[in-house]
């Protein structure tokens, strides 16, 4: 019996399971899923969990159950490519025939002194819970500084503004305007929303260091009650320590079939993979679909296509509280209630048609 091991029950790992179970798995293949948690987490909604507008239960999806699926709850320590083993904390190593690495990402602090020690995060569910406690225990009038005005920072700032109108929220961004990856029209719309709702945006910021409740912008101290870091991501530390070829962002370079060069048994999905698009749940799912196709061909001993279709992304959507939103759908800008309704509908479909 061959063992397909999946590391991480993220968006990519869950899509692989959805495509192989219940009846697309060969008779001689079983699956082992390794994750710290007994459920899949909707990471795209951590901003709302931290802001206190949804409960912990709302960001969980049950893992699938199947006689050929074994789930191990453990911390992963190391991947041994030579021995084809995954080393676990306080558990026996797990041997694989095929391996899919989907371990996600961590905050990237850009070597800013004190950032890791004195800021809160929404990069995993444990940290989002801690951030929720910190934010919602604040007295009225407290100052919350959010570093990074990409999608995560914008969604957290807007959701917190609705949840705690009594707080003073500052949003720091390195660029001339927020959401620099989006068309200027969308950035302007979001900036105007923040202006109208009393959220202060500090453009052209440069966070030089962080101390307890003090943020230094261009070396000027700003007193804060809570600082949340949303200013960049990097692959999981286990992946960063692997002795394989990586790109400038420390993501693993892959072949066109999503496996490590010269190792057709190890695949990488999601935030740890070097791909032409920015990491996203949608990209991880599209990649997972193709990995399943490649695995099925290899299991049958059939030749692989020379190339795979370009993964097409349908768009990207962000929330501005519960009633407004923004984004690109089929490359067309959408704003306001329509954008928020589309995002809510996609989330509902995902949550109730997975697991």
C-alpha positions as CSV (number, residue, x, y, z in Angstrom):
1,X,0.0,0.0,0.0
2,X,1.4,3.4,-1.0
3,X,1.1,6.2,1.4
4,X,0.3,9.8,0.2
5,X,1.2,12.2,3.0
6,X,-0.4,15.6,3.1
7,X,1.2,18.2,5.4
8,X,-1.3,20.8,6.4
9,X,-5.1,20.9,6.2
10,X,-5.1,24.3,4.5
11,X,-6.9,25.3,1.3
12,X,-4.6,23.2,-0.9
13,X,-4.6,20.1,1.3
14,X,-8.4,20.2,1.6
15,X,-8.9,20.5,-2.1
16,X,-6.6,17.5,-2.7
17,X,-8.7,15.4,-0.2
18,X,-12.0,16.6,-1.9
19,X,-10.8,15.4,-5.3
20,X,-9.4,12.1,-4.2
21,X,-12.1,11.1,-1.7
22,X,-14.3,9.2,-1.6
23,X,-13.8,7.2,-4.8
24,X,-10.9,8.7,-6.9
25,X,-8.1,7.0,-4.9
26,X,-6.5,3.9,-6.3
27,X,-7.0,0.7,-4.4
28,X,-3.3,0.6,-3.5
29,X,-3.0,4.1,-2.1
30,X,-3.9,5.5,1.3
31,X,-3.7,9.0,2.6
32,X,-2.2,10.4,5.8
33,X,-3.0,14.0,6.8
34,X,-0.8,15.7,9.4
35,X,-2.0,18.9,11.0
36,X,-1.8,20.5,14.5
37,X,-5.6,21.1,14.6
38,X,-8.6,18.8,14.2
39,X,-10.3,21.1,11.7
40,X,-9.6,23.1,8.6
41,X,-9.5,26.9,9.3
42,X,-10.9,29.6,7.1
43,X,-7.8,31.8,7.2
44,X,-9.3,34.4,5.0
45,X,-11.7,35.2,7.9
46,X,-9.1,35.6,10.7
47,X,-9.4,39.4,10.5
48,X,-13.1,39.1,11.6
49,X,-12.2,36.7,14.4
50,X,-9.6,39.1,15.7
51,X,-12.0,42.0,15.5
52,X,-14.7,40.1,17.4
53,X,-17.4,40.2,14.8
54,X,-17.5,36.4,14.3
55,X,-17.0,33.5,16.7
56,X,-14.2,30.9,16.6
57,X,-16.8,28.3,15.4
58,X,-17.4,30.3,12.2
59,X,-13.8,29.8,10.9
60,X,-13.8,26.0,11.3
61,X,-14.6,23.4,8.8
62,X,-14.7,19.7,9.7
63,X,-12.1,17.4,8.2
64,X,-13.4,14.7,5.9
65,X,-13.7,11.1,7.1
66,X,-12.9,8.1,5.1
67,X,-11.6,4.6,5.8
68,X,-8.4,5.2,3.7
69,X,-7.7,8.6,5.4
70,X,-5.6,8.6,8.6
71,X,-5.3,12.0,10.4
72,X,-2.4,12.6,12.7
73,X,-2.5,15.6,15.0
74,X,1.1,16.7,15.6
75,X,3.7,19.3,15.2
76,X,6.0,18.8,12.2
77,X,9.7,19.2,13.0
78,X,11.5,18.3,9.8
79,X,11.1,16.8,6.4
80,X,13.8,14.2,5.5
81,X,13.8,14.0,1.7
82,X,16.5,11.4,1.6
83,X,14.8,8.9,3.9
84,X,11.3,9.9,2.7
85,X,10.1,10.6,6.3
86,X,8.3,13.4,8.1
87,X,9.7,13.9,11.6
88,X,7.1,14.8,14.3
89,X,7.3,16.1,17.8
90,X,6.5,13.3,20.4
91,X,5.4,11.0,17.6
92,X,7.0,8.3,15.4
93,X,8.2,9.5,12.0
94,X,5.8,9.1,9.1
95,X,7.1,7.4,6.0
96,X,5.7,8.6,2.6
97,X,5.7,7.4,-1.0
98,X,4.3,10.7,-2.2
99,X,4.3,13.9,-0.2
100,X,2.4,17.2,-0.6
101,X,3.7,20.1,1.5
102,X,1.1,22.6,2.3
103,X,2.3,24.2,5.5
104,X,1.3,27.8,4.8
105,X,3.0,30.9,5.9
106,X,4.1,33.0,8.8
107,X,4.6,36.7,9.5
108,X,7.6,38.3,7.9
109,X,9.0,41.1,10.1
110,X,11.6,42.5,7.7
111,X,14.3,42.5,10.4
112,X,12.5,45.3,12.3
113,X,13.7,45.1,15.9
114,X,11.0,44.2,18.4
115,X,8.3,43.5,15.8
116,X,8.1,39.8,16.5
117,X,8.1,40.3,20.3
118,X,5.7,43.3,20.7
119,X,3.1,43.0,17.9
120,X,0.0,40.8,17.5
121,X,-0.8,38.7,14.5
122,X,-3.6,37.1,12.5
123,X,-1.5,34.6,10.6
124,X,-2.9,31.5,12.4
125,X,-5.9,30.8,14.5
126,X,-4.0,30.7,17.8
127,X,-2.6,34.2,17.1
128,X,-5.9,35.5,15.9
129,X,-7.5,34.4,19.2
130,X,-4.8,36.2,21.1
131,X,-5.3,39.3,19.0
132,X,-9.1,39.1,19.7
133,X,-8.4,39.1,23.4
134,X,-6.0,42.0,23.3
135,X,-8.3,44.2,21.1
136,X,-11.6,43.5,22.8
137,X,-10.2,44.0,26.3
138,X,-9.1,47.5,25.5
139,X,-10.9,50.4,27.3
140,X,-12.6,53.0,25.1
141,X,-10.3,55.6,23.5
142,X,-7.4,53.2,23.2
143,X,-5.1,53.4,20.2
144,X,-4.7,50.4,17.8
145,X,-1.9,50.6,15.2
146,X,-2.1,48.2,12.3
147,X,1.2,47.9,10.3
148,X,0.6,47.0,6.7
149,X,-2.2,48.2,4.5
150,X,-2.6,45.2,2.2
151,X,-5.7,43.1,2.1
152,X,-5.3,41.7,5.6
153,X,-4.6,45.1,7.2
154,X,-7.4,46.8,5.4
155,X,-10.0,44.2,6.3
156,X,-8.9,44.1,10.0
157,X,-9.0,47.9,10.3
158,X,-12.4,48.2,8.7
159,X,-13.9,45.3,10.7
160,X,-12.5,46.6,14.0
161,X,-13.8,50.1,13.2
162,X,-17.3,48.6,13.0
163,X,-16.8,46.3,16.0
164,X,-15.2,49.0,18.3
165,X,-16.2,52.5,17.2
166,X,-14.7,53.8,20.4
167,X,-11.1,52.9,19.4
168,X,-8.7,55.1,17.6
169,X,-7.3,53.1,14.6
170,X,-4.1,53.9,12.8
171,X,-3.2,52.1,9.6
172,X,0.4,52.3,8.5
173,X,1.5,51.7,4.9
174,X,4.8,52.1,3.1
175,X,3.3,53.2,-0.2
176,X,1.9,56.5,-1.5
177,X,-1.5,54.9,-1.2
178,X,-3.0,51.8,0.4
179,X,-3.7,48.6,-1.5
180,X,-1.0,49.3,-4.1
181,X,-1.5,45.9,-5.7
182,X,-5.0,47.0,-6.8
183,X,-6.1,49.5,-9.4
184,X,-6.0,53.1,-8.2
185,X,-9.8,53.4,-8.4
186,X,-10.2,50.7,-5.8
187,X,-7.5,52.1,-3.6
188,X,-9.1,55.5,-3.7
189,X,-12.5,54.0,-2.8
190,X,-11.1,52.3,0.2
191,X,-9.1,55.3,1.3
192,X,-12.3,57.4,1.1
193,X,-14.2,54.8,3.2
194,X,-11.5,55.0,5.9
195,X,-11.6,58.8,5.8
196,X,-15.4,58.8,6.2
197,X,-15.2,56.3,9.1
198,X,-12.4,58.0,11.1
199,X,-9.6,55.5,10.5
200,X,-6.3,57.3,10.2
201,X,-4.0,56.3,7.3
202,X,-0.3,57.0,7.6
203,X,1.2,56.7,4.1
204,X,4.9,56.5,3.2
205,X,5.6,55.0,6.6
206,X,8.8,53.3,7.6
207,X,8.6,51.3,10.8
208,X,12.1,51.2,12.1
209,X,11.6,49.4,15.4
210,X,8.9,48.4,17.9
211,X,8.9,48.4,21.7
212,X,6.2,47.5,24.1
213,X,3.2,49.8,23.2
214,X,5.5,52.0,21.1
215,X,5.8,52.0,17.3
216,X,8.6,54.0,15.7
217,X,7.8,55.5,12.3
218,X,10.9,57.0,10.7
219,X,12.3,56.7,14.2
220,X,9.6,58.9,15.6
221,X,7.8,57.2,18.6
222,X,4.1,56.7,18.5
223,X,2.4,55.4,21.6
224,X,-0.2,52.6,21.1
225,X,-2.2,50.3,23.2
226,X,-2.0,47.4,20.8
227,X,0.0,46.9,17.6
228,X,-1.0,44.4,15.0
229,X,1.4,43.3,12.3
230,X,0.0,42.6,8.8
231,X,3.1,43.7,6.8
232,X,4.2,40.6,4.9
233,X,4.4,36.9,4.9
234,X,7.0,34.2,4.4
235,X,6.9,30.4,4.0
236,X,6.7,28.2,7.1
237,X,10.0,27.8,8.9
238,X,10.2,24.1,8.1
239,X,10.1,24.9,4.4
240,X,12.6,27.8,4.8
241,X,15.1,25.3,6.4
242,X,14.8,22.7,3.6
243,X,17.8,22.3,1.4
244,X,16.1,22.8,-1.9
245,X,16.1,25.5,-4.5
246,X,14.1,28.6,-3.5
247,X,13.2,32.0,-5.0
248,X,13.9,35.4,-3.4
249,X,10.8,35.0,-1.1
250,X,12.1,31.7,0.2
251,X,9.4,29.8,-1.6
252,X,10.3,26.4,-3.2
253,X,11.0,26.4,-6.9
254,X,9.0,23.7,-8.7
255,X,8.7,22.0,-12.0
256,X,5.7,22.6,-14.3
257,X,4.1,19.6,-12.6
258,X,4.4,21.2,-9.1
259,X,7.0,18.8,-7.7
260,X,10.5,19.6,-6.5
261,X,13.1,19.3,-9.4
262,X,14.6,15.8,-9.6
263,X,12.0,14.5,-7.1
264,X,8.7,13.4,-8.6
265,X,7.4,12.3,-5.2
266,X,7.4,15.6,-3.4
267,X,4.9,18.4,-4.3
268,X,4.4,21.8,-2.8
269,X,1.1,23.6,-2.7
270,X,0.0,27.1,-1.6
271,X,2.1,29.7,0.2
272,X,5.3,27.7,0.2
273,X,5.3,27.3,-3.6
274,X,7.1,29.6,-6.0
275,X,4.3,30.6,-8.4
276,X,3.8,33.6,-10.8
277,X,0.9,34.9,-8.7
278,X,0.7,36.2,-5.1
279,X,-0.3,33.5,-2.6
280,X,-4.0,33.1,-2.1
281,X,-6.5,30.4,-1.1
282,X,-7.8,30.4,-4.7
283,X,-4.3,29.8,-6.1
284,X,-3.7,27.0,-3.7
285,X,-6.9,25.3,-4.7
286,X,-6.1,25.6,-8.4
287,X,-2.7,24.2,-7.9
288,X,-4.1,21.3,-5.8
289,X,-6.4,20.4,-8.7
290,X,-3.4,20.0,-11.0
291,X,-1.4,18.1,-8.4
292,X,-4.2,15.6,-8.2
293,X,-4.2,15.2,-11.9
294,X,-0.4,14.6,-12.0
295,X,-0.6,12.1,-9.1
296,X,-3.3,10.1,-10.9
297,X,-1.3,9.9,-14.1
298,X,1.8,8.8,-12.2
299,X,0.0,6.2,-10.2
300,X,-1.3,4.7,-13.5
301,X,2.1,4.8,-15.0
302,X,0.9,7.1,-17.8
303,X,3.0,9.9,-19.3
304,X,2.5,13.5,-18.1
305,X,1.7,16.4,-20.4
306,X,4.6,18.6,-21.2
307,X,2.9,21.6,-19.6
308,X,-0.2,22.3,-17.5
309,X,-2.8,25.0,-18.1
310,X,-2.2,28.4,-16.5
311,X,-4.2,28.6,-13.3
312,X,-6.9,31.2,-13.8
313,X,-7.9,33.3,-10.9
314,X,-11.5,34.5,-10.9
315,X,-10.6,37.6,-8.9
316,X,-10.0,38.9,-5.4
317,X,-12.4,40.4,-2.9
318,X,-12.0,42.3,0.3
319,X,-14.4,43.4,3.0
320,X,-15.0,46.9,4.5
321,X,-17.1,45.8,7.5
322,X,-20.3,43.9,7.0
323,X,-22.0,46.0,4.4
324,X,-19.3,47.2,2.0
325,X,-16.4,45.7,0.0
326,X,-14.1,46.0,-2.9
327,X,-12.3,43.9,-5.4
328,X,-11.7,42.6,-8.9
329,X,-14.0,40.1,-10.5
330,X,-13.0,38.9,-14.0
331,X,-10.5,41.8,-13.9
332,X,-13.4,44.4,-13.4
333,X,-13.4,46.6,-10.3
334,X,-16.4,46.1,-8.0
335,X,-17.2,48.2,-4.9
336,X,-19.9,48.7,-2.3
337,X,-22.6,46.3,-1.2
338,X,-22.3,44.2,-4.4
339,X,-18.7,43.3,-3.6
340,X,-19.5,42.4,0.0
341,X,-22.5,40.2,-1.1
342,X,-20.3,38.3,-3.6
343,X,-17.7,37.7,-1.0
344,X,-20.3,36.5,1.6
345,X,-21.8,34.2,-1.0
346,X,-18.4,32.6,-2.0
347,X,-17.6,32.1,1.7
348,X,-21.0,30.4,2.4
349,X,-20.5,28.1,-0.6
350,X,-17.0,27.1,0.5
351,X,-17.9,26.5,4.1
352,X,-21.0,24.4,3.4
353,X,-19.6,22.4,0.5
354,X,-16.3,21.3,2.0
355,X,-15.3,19.0,4.8
